[in-house]
Structures are given as C-alpha cells and as structure tokens.
Amino acid sequence: MQIKVLGTGCANCKTTFKLIEDMAKEKGVAVELEKVEDLPSIMGYGVMSTPGVVVDGEVVHAGGIPSKASIECWLLGETTTNAGNCCSGGKCC
C-alpha cells in the first residue's frame, strides 16, 4: 500500500504523517509512506487544503488532521470521505 501525505511541512502535515506511520505499525500493515512537499505536485492532485492524503493514487483526504478511524479505514483498504465515514455504509471498524 502506498500512502502519500501532501503538505508543505506544517505541524498538521507532520502530525498526519506520524499518525499514519504509528497506526500502520500498530495494525501490522506494510505501507510505503511518503511526504510530498512540492507545491506543484500537491496541486497536481487537486488538493487545495493540506494536509492531503493519497492512498494508492486516490485522494482520500484534504484539509486538517484525519481521524484515527479514517486512517484505520485506509489501512483496511477502504476509502473515506473527509467526514471520516467509510464509503461502505458510513461506518468503519
């Protein structure tokens, strides 16, 4: 699983990266985690509010620190809305 955290290096971007990293370790999920700090690259994803999160090429979050429930859904292979609800029925985990 490839996860990219989009952001120019602000505190929220760093927190998001750390949360994803920690939860992946906790859940035993192998991820390739990458920071994308280049503004043109971030805008290439259509993300105008950071931090943004891209999972396997799909933007799953933009603006603010994602919830732990959202991160867990991503790690389980489900995409979520910015509200943190899994697309498969509105509930996760």
Secondary structure, 3 states (H helix, E strand, C coil): CEEEEECCCCHHHHHHHHHHHHHHHHHCCCCEEEEECCHHHHHHCCCCCCCEEEECCEEEEECCCCCHHHHHHHHCCCCECCCCCECCCCCCC
